[in-house]
Amino acid sequence: MEGKAVVLFKRENNILTEELGSYEVDTGLQFIQKAYVENNMCFIYLSTDKDVTDEQYNEIFDLYDMEKYADLDVQIEEVEEYNPTWLVKFEFKDNHDYVEEKINLILSLHEKQIKDIYNKLGIE
């Protein structure tokens, strides 16, 4: 059974210290590598849901449009990992609905982009 929630923990000195909340997600949970909150910023690492070749790795980064996140009031950057990975950061607020909506918007946008890229590259 696939999980339907992201649990965010506060991270201090690279140690997860306390649970800050559990947030229901509608779609895209399989793309999250890790997520935590540090210094009032939420860090979500997003990747692909499959292993890709070296050639596909570069093509995915080239086709991924980080500018689509501009309206979400988040910061996004590429991260060099085994598979294409992006770090999305936004201000964590003590408002459950705000954080849950933000996570869902990010995951929905990421999933759509990845699926579109898979189709373009013929990745099944």
Secondary structure, 3 states (H helix, E strand, C coil): CCCCEEEEEEEECCEEEEEEEEEECCCCHHHEEEEEEECCEEEEEEECCCCCCHHHHHHHHHHCCHHHHHHHCCEEEEECCCCCEEEEEEECCCCHHHHHHHHHHHHHHHHHHHHHHHHHHCCC
